[in-house]
Amino acid sequence: MTLLGPFVKTRCVARSRWLVVFIVAAAFIVRLIGIDQPFVDPWSWRQSDVAAIARNFFEHGFHFTTPQIDWAGNEPGFVGTEFPILPFVAALFYKGAGVHEWIGRIQGVLFFVGALPFFFGLVRRIFGEAEAVWATFFYAFAPLGIVASRAFIPDMPSLSLGIAGIYFFLRWTEEERFRWLVLSAVLVSLALLIKVPMAIIGAPLLYLVVAAVYEKRRSSGTEDGGLESAAP
C-alpha cells in the first residue's frame, strides 16, 4: 500500500485536473447561451451605461480618461466612473466587428472562466483536492454567478482579478517568492481600480498574513523546543 500511495495520489490529482477542465469548458458553454441578448436582463441600467461609454469611446475617439454617458442632455456627458477598461476594450473590438452586445458580455464570461483555475487552486491549497473540485463546480454553476458573469458590468472582472490576486498572495506566504507578491499586487490593484468595493478582499489577505506569521512562529518554536530537548 505504501508503494502504491504516490501512484494513487498522482492519478487522483490528474483526475481532479481533468474534472476542472471539464467544469471550465461547461461553464463557458452555458454562458454563451443568448450571449447576444440586448441589455434588458438584470442590472440593465448599469449595463446600458457601460455600453454607452463604450459606444462613445468608439464614436468620439478613444480618449480613455474622458468616458461619456448619454443621459446628460445637451452637456458632453463626461462622467466620473471606475477604471473604464471594460468599455474601452469593447470599443476597440467595435472598430473591427461593429457594435454588438456580445462583445461587452463576453468580457465578463472570459474573466469568470479564466479565474476558475485560480479558484480551484486556492481552495485546494487550503482544504484539499476533492473539496476544491466540488467548490469549483458549485461556484461555476451558481445561478447568480451565471447571470452576473454574462452582464456588461465591472463586478465579475473585478471579482475574478481579486480571486487570482488572493491565490498568488497565498503562494507568496507559502513559498516567499517575490514574483508572487508582485503579481498579486498587480492583480489586486486592477481589481480595485475596476471596482472599488473589491477592497473587501483586504480581509482574507490580512487573514493569510496573520496565519502565515502564526505558522512561522509555531514552526520556529517547535524547532527550538526540539533543539533544547536534544541538548545534553
Contacts in CASP RR format, 6 or more apart in sequence:
PFRMAT RR
TARGET T0000
AUTHOR 0000-0000-0000
METHOD contacts of the structure
MODEL  1
MTLLGPFVKTRCVARSRWLVVFIVAAAFIVRLIGIDQPFVDPWSWRQSDV
AAIARNFFEHGFHFTTPQIDWAGNEPGFVGTEFPILPFVAALFYKGAGVH
EWIGRIQGVLFFVGALPFFFGLVRRIFGEAEAVWATFFYAFAPLGIVASR
AFIPDMPSLSLGIAGIYFFLRWTEEERFRWLVLSAVLVSLALLIKVPMAI
IGAPLLYLVVAAVYEKRRSSGTEDGGLESAAP
12 129 0 8 1.000
13 129 0 8 1.000
16 124 0 8 1.000
16 129 0 8 1.000
16 130 0 8 1.000
16 132 0 8 1.000
16 133 0 8 1.000
19 133 0 8 1.000
20 116 0 8 1.000
20 117 0 8 1.000
20 120 0 8 1.000
20 133 0 8 1.000
20 136 0 8 1.000
23 116 0 8 1.000
23 133 0 8 1.000
23 136 0 8 1.000
23 137 0 8 1.000
23 140 0 8 1.000
24 113 0 8 1.000
24 114 0 8 1.000
24 116 0 8 1.000
24 117 0 8 1.000
24 140 0 8 1.000
26 140 0 8 1.000
26 141 0 8 1.000
27 112 0 8 1.000
27 113 0 8 1.000
27 116 0 8 1.000
27 140 0 8 1.000
27 141 0 8 1.000
28 109 0 8 1.000
28 113 0 8 1.000
30 141 0 8 1.000
30 146 0 8 1.000
31 109 0 8 1.000
31 112 0 8 1.000
31 113 0 8 1.000
31 146 0 8 1.000
31 149 0 8 1.000
31 150 0 8 1.000
32 109 0 8 1.000
35 101 0 8 1.000
35 102 0 8 1.000
35 105 0 8 1.000
35 106 0 8 1.000
35 109 0 8 1.000
35 150 0 8 1.000
36 100 0 8 1.000
36 101 0 8 1.000
36 102 0 8 1.000
36 105 0 8 1.000
37 101 0 8 1.000
37 105 0 8 1.000
38 101 0 8 1.000
39 47 0 8 1.000
39 48 0 8 1.000
39 51 0 8 1.000
39 101 0 8 1.000
39 152 0 8 1.000
41 47 0 8 1.000
41 147 0 8 1.000
41 150 0 8 1.000
41 151 0 8 1.000
42 147 0 8 1.000
42 151 0 8 1.000
43 151 0 8 1.000
43 153 0 8 1.000
46 151 0 8 1.000
46 153 0 8 1.000
47 151 0 8 1.000
47 152 0 8 1.000
47 153 0 8 1.000
49 69 0 8 1.000
50 86 0 8 1.000
50 87 0 8 1.000
50 104 0 8 1.000
50 152 0 8 1.000
50 153 0 8 1.000
50 154 0 8 1.000
51 87 0 8 1.000
51 90 0 8 1.000
51 101 0 8 1.000
51 104 0 8 1.000
51 152 0 8 1.000
52 68 0 8 1.000
52 69 0 8 1.000
52 70 0 8 1.000
53 67 0 8 1.000
53 68 0 8 1.000
53 69 0 8 1.000
53 79 0 8 1.000
53 81 0 8 1.000
53 84 0 8 1.000
53 87 0 8 1.000
54 86 0 8 1.000
54 87 0 8 1.000
54 88 0 8 1.000
54 90 0 8 1.000
54 91 0 8 1.000
54 94 0 8 1.000
54 104 0 8 1.000
55 91 0 8 1.000
55 94 0 8 1.000
55 99 0 8 1.000
56 67 0 8 1.000
56 68 0 8 1.000
56 69 0 8 1.000
56 70 0 8 1.000
57 63 0 8 1.000
57 64 0 8 1.000
57 67 0 8 1.000
57 68 0 8 1.000
57 84 0 8 1.000
57 87 0 8 1.000
57 88 0 8 1.000
57 90 0 8 1.000
57 91 0 8 1.000
58 91 0 8 1.000
58 94 0 8 1.000
58 95 0 8 1.000
58 99 0 8 1.000
60 68 0 8 1.000
62 88 0 8 1.000
62 91 0 8 1.000
62 92 0 8 1.000
64 84 0 8 1.000
64 88 0 8 1.000
66 78 0 8 1.000
67 78 0 8 1.000
67 79 0 8 1.000
67 80 0 8 1.000
67 81 0 8 1.000
67 84 0 8 1.000
67 87 0 8 1.000
68 76 0 8 1.000
68 77 0 8 1.000
68 78 0 8 1.000
68 79 0 8 1.000
69 77 0 8 1.000
69 79 0 8 1.000
70 77 0 8 1.000
72 78 0 8 1.000
72 79 0 8 1.000
82 154 0 8 1.000
82 193 0 8 1.000
82 194 0 8 1.000
82 195 0 8 1.000
82 196 0 8 1.000
83 190 0 8 1.000
83 193 0 8 1.000
83 194 0 8 1.000
85 157 0 8 1.000
85 190 0 8 1.000
85 193 0 8 1.000
85 194 0 8 1.000
86 104 0 8 1.000
86 107 0 8 1.000
86 152 0 8 1.000
86 153 0 8 1.000
86 154 0 8 1.000
86 157 0 8 1.000
86 194 0 8 1.000
89 107 0 8 1.000
90 103 0 8 1.000
90 104 0 8 1.000
90 107 0 8 1.000
90 152 0 8 1.000
93 103 0 8 1.000
94 100 0 8 1.000
94 103 0 8 1.000
97 103 0 8 1.000
101 152 0 8 1.000
104 152 0 8 1.000
105 150 0 8 1.000
105 151 0 8 1.000
105 152 0 8 1.000
107 152 0 8 1.000
107 157 0 8 1.000
108 149 0 8 1.000
108 150 0 8 1.000
108 151 0 8 1.000
108 152 0 8 1.000
108 156 0 8 1.000
108 157 0 8 1.000
108 160 0 8 1.000
109 149 0 8 1.000
109 150 0 8 1.000
111 149 0 8 1.000
111 156 0 8 1.000
111 157 0 8 1.000
111 160 0 8 1.000
111 161 0 8 1.000
112 145 0 8 1.000
112 149 0 8 1.000
112 156 0 8 1.000
112 160 0 8 1.000
114 160 0 8 1.000
115 159 0 8 1.000
115 160 0 8 1.000
115 161 0 8 1.000
115 162 0 8 1.000
115 163 0 8 1.000
115 164 0 8 1.000
116 136 0 8 1.000
116 139 0 8 1.000
116 140 0 8 1.000
118 163 0 8 1.000
118 164 0 8 1.000
118 165 0 8 1.000
118 167 0 8 1.000
119 135 0 8 1.000
119 136 0 8 1.000
119 139 0 8 1.000
119 163 0 8 1.000
119 167 0 8 1.000
120 132 0 8 1.000
120 133 0 8 1.000
120 135 0 8 1.000
120 136 0 8 1.000
121 132 0 8 1.000
121 167 0 8 1.000
122 163 0 8 1.000
122 166 0 8 1.000
122 167 0 8 1.000
122 170 0 8 1.000
123 131 0 8 1.000
123 132 0 8 1.000
123 135 0 8 1.000
123 136 0 8 1.000
124 131 0 8 1.000
124 132 0 8 1.000
125 170 0 8 1.000
125 171 0 8 1.000
125 174 0 8 1.000
126 170 0 8 1.000
127 135 0 8 1.000
145 156 0 8 1.000
148 155 0 8 1.000
148 156 0 8 1.000
149 156 0 8 1.000
154 194 0 8 1.000
154 195 0 8 1.000
155 195 0 8 1.000
157 194 0 8 1.000
157 195 0 8 1.000
158 191 0 8 1.000
158 192 0 8 1.000
158 194 0 8 1.000
158 195 0 8 1.000
158 198 0 8 1.000
159 191 0 8 1.000
159 195 0 8 1.000
159 198 0 8 1.000
161 187 0 8 1.000
161 188 0 8 1.000
161 190 0 8 1.000
161 191 0 8 1.000
161 194 0 8 1.000
161 198 0 8 1.000
162 187 0 8 1.000
162 188 0 8 1.000
162 191 0 8 1.000
162 198 0 8 1.000
162 201 0 8 1.000
164 187 0 8 1.000
165 183 0 8 1.000
165 184 0 8 1.000
165 187 0 8 1.000
165 188 0 8 1.000
165 191 0 8 1.000
165 201 0 8 1.000
166 184 0 8 1.000
166 188 0 8 1.000
166 201 0 8 1.000
166 204 0 8 1.000
166 205 0 8 1.000
166 208 0 8 1.000
167 184 0 8 1.000
168 180 0 8 1.000
168 181 0 8 1.000
168 183 0 8 1.000
168 184 0 8 1.000
168 187 0 8 1.000
169 180 0 8 1.000
169 181 0 8 1.000
169 184 0 8 1.000
169 188 0 8 1.000
169 205 0 8 1.000
169 208 0 8 1.000
170 208 0 8 1.000
171 177 0 8 1.000
171 180 0 8 1.000
172 178 0 8 1.000
172 180 0 8 1.000
172 181 0 8 1.000
172 184 0 8 1.000
173 208 0 8 1.000
173 209 0 8 1.000
173 211 0 8 1.000
173 212 0 8 1.000
174 212 0 8 1.000
188 201 0 8 1.000
188 205 0 8 1.000
191 198 0 8 1.000
191 201 0 8 1.000
192 198 0 8 1.000
192 199 0 8 1.000
END
